[in-house]
Amino acid sequence: MKPALSLLFSLIALVNFGQTPANLYEKYPVFPACVDQHVAALETCFFNEVQNHIFNEFNVPAVVSKENYNGAVNIFFEVDKEGIFKVLYVDAIYQELIDETNRVFSTFQKIAPATFNGEATYVQFTMPLSIPLKKPTERVFVSSEMSQNQISQNIENPIKPKEVETVLTEYDDIKKFPYNDPLYESNINIPLSHHEYGRFDAAMNRVGTNNHTAQKPYIYNEVNKYYNFKEKKEALLFDNTSWFGRKLWNENMVRLQGEDYWLTLDPGVDLQAGKDIDDDINTYNNTRLVYAQGGLGKHISFFAVVYESQGRFAGYYNRYAESIRPDGGNPAIIPGRGIAKAFRSDSYDYPIATGHVSYSPSKWFNVQLGHGKNFIGDGYRSLLLSDNASPYPFIKLNTTFWKIKYTNTWMSLRDVRPEVTDSGSFRTKYMANHYLSYNVTKRWNIGLFETVIWENDNDRGFDFNYINPVIFYRAIEFSTGSRGGNAVIGLSTKYKFTDKINAYGQLIIDEFSSSDIFGGNGSYKNKTGYQLGLKYFDAFGVKDLMLQAEYNRVRPFTYSHNSITLNYGHNNQSMAHTLGANFSEFIAIARYNRGRIFGDIKLITAKRGLEFDKDTNPAFFGGDIYGTEDVRRGDLNNELGQGNTTQFFHAELQAGYLINPSTNLKIYGSMILRDFDTEVQETNFFDENTTWVNFGVRTDLFNWYNDF
């Protein structure tokens, strides 16, 4: 029932989104009441009929009167080629108004469709409907009763128009659509975040899917087939009436969508405040960021983010950051982020920018040019390629067909150590890799990995021998010189026992001598590592609880090389496992995501073989991937954990709340308990216990790794 209160109604119809401009249609859609009207009167008659029908059918929800609301409902609808009314989008403050609008439009009868060049076509309209309502006023229109003589007279004796200046409408003709979350159908990378990926990991690992889960980051449209992002997000939205409330809890700050473009722009933060209780250090991180994402047409998408950061961390974290500092005077490299300069007397300033452009010319190919990180594997760690190091420039080609996904990545890396710096410039090296993923059955996947690293020696630059995506790098490595490159191969696998349980593994081989690998004499050339893991989704019947167990083991000297720059590193960090080499590690993780609430527990125990201080023992024991094999401790009898044998334990508890699902803004609290027990006390590595408590608000766009 309509409220007794006097109601105001206004309905303005604008043809905004047809395939051709509105004034080129031969005829508007025709209601039965308009069939006898002259063609020039059909537009007005159509509008009047729509207004009258909505006024007669619309029942204003009680919440409108209760809250004394004055505003508008924006309706975007279509009359299709069959003459059927379809609501495409409704923007209103109350869900009740949206529901009532959909109901009213469902009561429209089928009418004669619009025509263009004599053929039926669709036409789309934007209608702002003012609330409260009032009976619409009549619109003046040309009557169909105009005599033939009058029409003939107008044709034979036309009024000559005055000469007027041409009015340009190019700017006004730019079309704007209601924003409809096109991100989820785009080919933008989903930011690498273990918490975010945990939301859809179960959906991606169901038996019978023909996807490929090792190549990360994922693209939104490839995940959206298994996990409906829009539906999941809408289930989390709050019913907020204010602009500020919608932007804080539900929406992007700026969002635009048109006929062939879309864009979002958001500010973000990574604000942390905490304390290292054992070292008595007040810790903090102060990151301000701005990120944009968008698309041009159906095939091109882009993502970019700029960070400005200052921070001070727990004692062990600060010491490690300073131990990998670059040449040139800067005091540290923030792990996973980048080179930092001094800030105040005890902190670091580390700006960074990342992003990518993604182009999908067809359903089979995706090409990306970016500055960021990549990851290969199904585990928490990767022995092949991880997101442990700082961002780097890359070009990536994904080819997907049948049961195969083939990924080629070319990267430009830096060695920033003083011993390789030349005239104040860091040393450039390059990496290229292939990863072929094949779904053998609906349960079993195998992956073949191959990579090569080469440096810019003899002004070699980027070696186009490695640009061919279908080659065997080992052969190319030989052709470029005995020390021209460092090739590494690997194997991965995954088996889905059920929709809830799957196992995964990796094998890395950094030397190609089978006699040394299987000889059992501890040869330094036995440079291998492996990973075994298990995931359990909806564990023990608890929905959205994921349990994970993982074991990693990497022998001494793996990822290092006898040429000083051909190691598997970038910016003094490993491109594979966080701990480098010469270790064994066990990880247990529990993750829970339910609505906007999330939490996780992580336990890590490891045996590590660290290097001694050079002035104490200059021999290389195989733990530091930047070590030089020419000074190794010996050719034979090398054992895992040799050197400064260290027992490592890390426990981390984190819980939080998702503030905004569109921007991935979260509030959280965490606690880290760390125990480091070395055999010999050294400058950078010594016995210590750490209790690090932290609280923060962050836009979750990348992984922080504190577990080393």
N, C-alpha and C positions, 0 to 999 in steps of 0.2 A: 504494500500500500504506500502511496506517496504521502509524505507528511502534509499536514494541513497548512503548515507555514508556507507563505508565498514562495514559489520556487523560480529560480532564474535558469533559463536554458539558452545556450548559444551553441551553434554548430557551424563551423567553417570548414568546408571541404576544399582541399587543394590537391590537384593531381601532381604528385611529386615523383613517383617512382615507376612509371610505365616504361616499357622498353623504348618508346618514342615519345617526344613531347606531346602534351595533352591536346594542344590546338591542332594537331595533325590527325587526330582520330576522326573518322567520318561521322561516327555516331557514339554518343555516350551509351552506357547500359540503359535499357528501357524497361521501366515498370509497366504493368498492365494498365495503370491509370494514365500513362503517358503515351500510349501507342498512337493516339490521334493528334498529338502535338506536332507542330512544325519542327524540323530538325534543329533549327536555331534555338528552340525552346527546351530541348531535351536536357540540357545541362541543368537549367534551373528546376525543371520538373523532377529530375533525379535527386537533386539536393533536398527539395521540399519533401519528397517521399521518404528519404532517409531520415530527415529530421522528425517528421510526424510519427514514423514507426518507432524510433527510439523513445520519443516522448511518451507515446502511448504504452510502451512495453516496459520501460525502465522503472524498476522499484528501488528507490534510494535506500541503501542499507541503514539500519537503525543507528550504527556507530557514527554516521555523518551528523545526524541531529544531536546525538548524545554529546559529541565533542565539538559541536558548533563549527564544523569544518567548512571553510571557503577555499576553493581551489579548482583544480581541473583534472580531467582524465584525458590523457593523450592516447588516441587509438590509431593504429596503423593497420589498414585492412585492404582486402583485394576482392574484386569481382572477377572471377576467372573466366576462361574461354567457354565454360558451360553456363555462365551466368549465376554461379553460386558464390555467396558471400563467405569469405574466410578471414578471420582475425589473425594477423601476423604477429602483432605485439601490442601489449597494453601497458602503459606506465601510469601507475596510480599510487597514492599514499597508503591505501588500505587494500588488503587482499580481497575484502568483500566487494569493493568497487570493480576490481579486475574480474572476479567471478561473475558479477552481474552483467558486466559488459559482454563477456563471452556468451552468457546465456541469451542476452537480447539479440546478438548477431546470429545465434543459431536459429532464431525464429524467423529470419528473413526467408521469404520464398524465392525460389529460383526465378530469375528474370532473363530477358534477352541480353546477351553479352554485348560489350562494346565491339565495334568493327573498325578495321583499318584496311584500306584497299579492298573493301568488300568481304574480308575474311574476319572471323571472330578472333578476338585477342583479349588479353587480360589488361586490367587497369588498376592501379593502386592509389590509395588515398591516405592522407594524414588528417585526423579530425581531433581538434581540441574540444572537449566537452566540459563546459563550466558546471561546477557544483556550488550551490543548489541549482535546481532546474526551474524553468518557466516555459510555458507554451511558446513555440517559435512564432515569429512574425512572418507574414507572407512575403515572398520575393516576387518582384515584378519580372515578367518574362514575356517574350514575343508570342502572341496567340497564333494558333494554327488556323484561325478563321480569317486571316488576312486574305483579301480577294486576289484572284489571279491578275486582275488589272493592276492592282497596287504593286504586285511583285514584278509584273512586266514593266511598269513605269520605272521602277527602281533600277531594273537591269538596263533599259534603253536610255535612261537619262541619269547616269550615275553622278553623284556629287563629287566634284574634283577635290581631293584632299589638299590641304595646305602643305607646302614644303616645310618639313620639320627636320631637325637634327637627328641622326640615327642614334638610338639608345642601345648601348652595349649591355648585354645580359649575361655575359660569360661568367662573371663572378656569382651572380644570383642563381645561375643554373647549376652550381655545384650541389650535388645531392648529399643529404645526410640521413642516415638510418638510425633508428634506435639501437643502442649497443646491445649485442646479443652474444657476448663471449666468443668471438671468433678465434681467440687464442687456442682453444682446445681442438680446433680443426686445422691449426697451422702446422708448419714444419719447423717451429722454434724448438730448440733444445730445452728440456726440463732441467732446471739448475740441479747440479749434483749435490744432493743432500740426503744422507741416510734416513733422516726422519721423514722427509717428503716421499722418498721412494718406498719406504715401508708401508705407506698407505695403499699402494696398488701392487705390491710385490706378489701377494697371493693371487690376484686376478691374472697377472702375467704368467703365472706358473701352473695353470690348470692343465690337466692331461687333455691332449687333443688340440691345443693351440699350436699354430704354426708360426710363432714369433721367435725372436732371437734376443735373449736377455743378457748376453755377455757384453755386447757393444753399448757403451754408455758414454755420454748422456743419451737418454731416450729422446725421441721427438714426440711432441704432444699428440699428433694425429695417429701415430702408430700405437700409442697406449690407449687412446680414447676408444678404440675398438673393443677393448676388454674392460675398461674402467671408465664409466661415464662421468667425466669431470664436472660437467655442468649440473647433472642431476645430484651428484654428491655435494657440490657446493651449495646448491639451492636448499638442500636439507639442513645446512648449517646457518642459513641467513636469519638475522634477527628482523623483527617487524619494527623498523625505526621510521619515525615520521620526519625527522629533521635532516637537513643536508649534512650537518656535521656527524650525526649518528650513522648515516649510511656510509659516509666516507671512512669513518673510523672502524666500523664493524663489518661492512659488507663489500664495499666497492673500491675500485681504483680511484685515485685522486682526480685524474683527467682521463676521459675515455671518449674516443671519437670513432665513428664508423660511417662509411659512405658506400657508394656503389662499387668501388674497386679499391678501397683502402680501409685500414683501421689502425688505431694508435692508442696506447695507454702510456701514461707518464705518472710516476710515483716517487715521492721522497721515501727514504728508508733510514734505518739506524741499526747499529750494533753496539748497544750501550751495555757495558758490563761493570759491575762493582763487586769486589770480593776481597779475600785476604788469604795469603799463605801463612797459616798459623805458625808453622814450625820455623820458617825463616823470618817471621814478623814483617811481612811485606804487604802493604795495602795495594791491591791490584786493581786495574781498571782497563777498559777499552772504550774509546770514544770514536765511533765511526759514524759519519754522516754520508749518505749516498743518495744518488738519483739514478733511477733506471727507467729505460724506455723499451717498449716492445711494440711491434706492429707488423703489418703486411701490406704489400702492394700487389693487387690482383690475387690470383689463387696460388701462384708458384713461388713468390719471393716473400720471405719473412726476415725480420731482424730483431736483435736483442742487444742492448748496450747498458753498461752500468759503470759509474764512476764513484770511487770510494776516496774519502779523505779521513785518515785514521791516525790516532795517537793512542799509545797504550803502554802499560807496564804489567808484567805477568808474574807467575810464581817463580821462585828462585831457580828451579831446575830448567824451566822454560827459557828464562832470560839467559842463563849460562849457555844453553845449547844455541840460542839465536846468535849470541856473540861468538861462539866457537866456529860458526860457519860464515862469519862476516866476510864481505868481499874486499878485494884490493881497493885502495883509493881513499881510505880514511873513514868510511861509514862504519858505524859500530856494530851492525847486526844485519841478519836476514831473518825476517819473521817467517817461521816455517809455514809453507803453503801459501804465503802471500807475496813477499818480495823484499827488496833492499830497503833498509830503514836508515834514516838519519837521526842524529841525537835530538831529543826533545826534553827541555828542562835539564835537570842534572841526572835523572835516573830513568828516563822513559824514551820511547821511540816514536818516530813519525814516519809512516809508511803509506803513501798514496799509491793507488793502483786503478787501472781501468781494464775491463774485460768486455767481450761482446762477440757477436758473430752475425754474418749474413748467411741465410740458408735458402738454397734454390733447388726446387724439385721440378725438373722439366717434364717428368712423367712419373707414373706410379713405381717405376723400377729404379729410378736414380734420385739421389739427393747429394748436392755438393755444398760444402760449407767452407767459408773463409772466416777465420776468427782469431781471437787472442783469448785463450782460456785453457781448459784441461780436458783430458779424456781418460777413460777407464775401461779396462777389458777384464771381465770376470763376473762371477755370480756371488763372490764372497765379500766379506767386510774388507779384507786386504786383497791385493792382486800381486802376483809374482811376474806378470807380463807387462802391464802398464796401469799405473794408478794415478789418483789425483793428489798425491802426497807433495809434489814439488810446486814451485811457483808457476803461475800461468805463462804461456808461451804462444808465439804465433803458429798457426797451423792451417793446412788445407786438408779437407777430408772428403772422400768420395764413398758413399754408401750405395751398393747395388743389391737389390732384393728381388728375387724371382724364385718360383717353384718352392723348394725347401731350403733355399740358400740365401744367406746374407753375407756379402763380401765387402769388407771395409778396408780402404787404403788411406793412410794418414801420413802426411809429410810435415815435419816440424823443424823449427829453427830454435836451437838451444844455446845457452851461454855457459862458459866456464869462467868463473870470476875470481879464481885463486891468484895470489901474487905471482906464483911461479910460472903462470902461463899468460899473464897480462903483457901486452906489447904496446909500448908508448902510451900507456894510460888507457888503452882500449881492451875490453874484455874479449876473450877468445870465442869465436863463433864455431859451432859445430851443428851438424844436421842429423836428423833421424827420420827414417822412413820405415813404415811397417805395413804388413798385410795381416788381416785376420779373416779366415774363412769359416763361417759357422754353417753347419749342415744338420738338419733335423733328420736323423736316420729313421726314427719311428715317431709316433705321437708322444712317446715318453723319453726318448733318448736323443741327446744332442752331443755332437763333437765339434771341436774347433781347432783349427791349425793356425799357428802364429809364427810370424817371421819378422825380424827387424834388423836393421843395420844402422850403425852410427859412423859417420865420417867427419873429418875436420877440414877446415879451409886451408889445407897445406898446398904449397906451390901455386897459390892463387886459384885453387881448384873451384872454390865457390860451391854453389849448389850443383851437384853432379847429376846431369840429366840421364846417366845410366840408370838411376834409380827412379825415374819418373814413370817408367812403364809399370802399370799396375799388375801385370801378369808375368812375373819373372821369379827366378830363384836367386835370392840375394847372395848366397854363398858363392856362386859362380862369378857374380859381378865383383864381389869383394876380392877374389883372387886376381881378376883382370885389372884392378886398379892399384895393385901393389901389395906386398906381403903385410904391410902395416897400413894399408889404405883405408881399412874400415874394420868394424867389429860387428860381426853378425851373431844373432841370438835366435834360437828357435824355441817354440813352446807348443804345448798341447793342453786343451781344456776339455772337460766333459761335464754333462749334467744328466741325471736320471730322475724322472718324476715317478715315484712309486704310487702316489695317489695325488689328488688335488691338494692335499694338505702336507705331504712329506716329499721332499726331494733332496737328493745328494749331488754334490758338485766337487770338482777337483781341477788342479792345474799341475803341469810339469814344465819346468824351465831348464834348458840346456844351453850353457854359455861356452861350451867347448865341444869339439866334434871328434874326440878321440875315444872310441868305444873301449879300447884296451885299458885306458886310464879310468874310465867310468866304472867298468866292471872288474877291474883288476884287484880291488880290495887292498891296495897298498897305500891308500891315503894320498894319491897323487894330487898335486895342486891343480892339475887339469881336470879333475873331477868337479867341475863347476856346475852343480845341479841344485835344484830345489823342487819341492812339491807342496801341494796344498790339498787337504781333504776337509770337506764341510758338509753340514746337514742343516736343513731348515724345516721347521714344523709350524705350519700356519693354523690359526684357531686352536692353539695347543690345549689339549685336555678338555676340549669343548668350550673353551672361553673365546668368544668371538673377538677378533682383532688382536689377539695375543700371538706374537710370533717369537719362537725360540730358535736360537741359532748356536751351533757349535762348530768351531773351525780350528784346524791344526795346520801350522805352516813351519816348514823346515828348509833352510837354505845353507848350503855348505860354504866353507871359507873360499874367498877369492871370486865368488860369483859376482857378476856385474862389473868387476874391475878389469883392467887391461894393462898390458906391458907398455903401451903408448900412453903418455901422461894424460891426454885429453879424451881418449876413446872409451871412457867409462860410461856407465848407464846412469848419468846424472845430469842435473840442470840446476844452476844457481846454488851449488854445493848441497843439493838434496837429491835423494834417490828418486828415479822415475818409476820405481817399482815399490817394493816394500819399505815402510817407514823405518824399520830397523836396519836396513842395508843388507848385510850378509853375515854368515857365521852365527846363526841363531836357530833355536827351535822355540815355537810359541804356541800356546793354546788360548783360545778366546771363547768365552761364553757370553751370549747376549740375549736379553729379553726385551722386546719392544711391545708397547701397547698404544694403540690409537683408537680412540672412541669419541666420535663427535669432534669437539674442539679440544678435548683433553688428550695429552700424550705423556708418555713416560718411558724410560728405558734404564736398564741396569747392564753394565758391561764389566766383565772380569777378565783380566789378562795375566797370564804367568808365562815367563820366558827365561830361557838360558841364553846368554849372549857372550860372545867372545870379542871384547873391545881391544883397541890398540893401546899400547903403553905410550907415555910421553917420549918424544924422540930423543931427548937428552938422557932418558933412562934406558930405553931399549929401542933403537931405530928400526928393528926388523918389522916387516909387514906381516901381520897374522891373519889377514883376510876378512876383517870385519868392516873396515871403512872402504866403501867402493871407490874412493878417490886415492887409495893407496897404490903405490907403484909395485908391480909384480917383480921388477928387477931386484928388489931388496927383500923378497919374501923370506920367511923363516926357514924354508926348505922345500925341496921338490916332493918329498915323500913323508908319510906318517903325519899328515895333516888331519886333525880331528875337529869336529864341530865343537865350538865353545873354547877353542884354544886362544891363547893370549891372556888378557886380563879377564878371567872368567867372572861373570856377573849374573846374579839371580835378580830377576825383575818381577815386580808385582804391581798391578794397576787395577784399582776398582773405581768405577764411576757411576754415580746415580744422578739422574736428571729427570725432572718432571716440569710440565708447563701447560700453557693454555694458548690455543690459537686465537689471536685477537681478530685477524682479518683473513679469511680464506682466499681473497682475491690477490692480496699482496704478500701472503705468507708471513705476516707479522706475528711474532710470538713473544710471550713473557714466560720466563722459566727460572728455575733455581737448580744448582748443581753442586755436587760435592765429589772431590777426587781424593782418594787415599792412595799413596804411592810409596813403595818401598824399593830401594836400590841398594844392593849388597854386593860390593866389588871385592875381588880377591886382593887387589893392591890399590891403595889410595893414590889417585893421580890428580892432576890439576883440574880437569874438567869432569872426571868421573870418580866419585867417592861415595862411601856409605852415607845415605841420607833417607829420612822419612819426610813425606810431604802430606799435609792436610790442606787442601785448597777449596774454600767455599766461595761460591760465585752466584750472583743474581744478575739477571739481565733482561733486556728487551731487544729483539733482533729481527731483522728481515732476513729470513733463512734462504740464502742463495748459494751457499757453499759449505763444505765440511771443514770444521776446525778439528785438527788432530792434536790432542794433548797426551796421547798414550805412547810415549817413547822414553 
